[in-house]
Amino acid sequence: MAKQYYVYIMASKRNGTLYVGMTSNIQRRYQEHAGHLQPGFTDTYNVTRLVYIEFHETFESAVIREKVLKKWKRKWKLELIETQNPSWRDLADEADFPYL
């Protein structure tokens, strides 16, 4: 099975503080954010809700996409989240989300 990479956006609440990240282990990374296991931005601002996720087959494409999203205006990020997740539910709570 090929390794998969994830670009994701975490939020503190609907229209709240946003964090864009990239990982090859979304389960571990989600648990670090949601459980406040790593001190830093997401811990300080209580950014614990997984609201957007993309899948990438290569490390390079995931890194490029993460950098692009980090440069986006906040408005564009909010619109992107709402295309996939209009109710801003925590995707990690979804029964059909097999990655967590």
Stockholm file with secondary structure:
# STOCKHOLM 1.0

chainA/1-100         MAKQYYVYIMASKRNGTLYVGMTSNIQRRYQEHAGHLQPGFTDTYNVTRLVYIEFHETFESAVIREKVLKKWKRKWKLELIETQNPSWRDLADEADFPYL
#=GR chainA/1-100 SS CCCCEEEEEEESSTTSCEEEEEESCHHHHHHHHHTTCSCSHHHHTTCCEEEEEEEESSHHHHHHHHHHHHHSCHHHHHHHHHHHCTTCCCGGGCTTCTTC
#=GC SS_cons         CCCCEEEEEEESSTTSCEEEEEESCHHHHHHHHHTTCSCSHHHHTTCCEEEEEEEESSHHHHHHHHHHHHHSCHHHHHHHHHHHCTTCCCGGGCTTCTTC
//
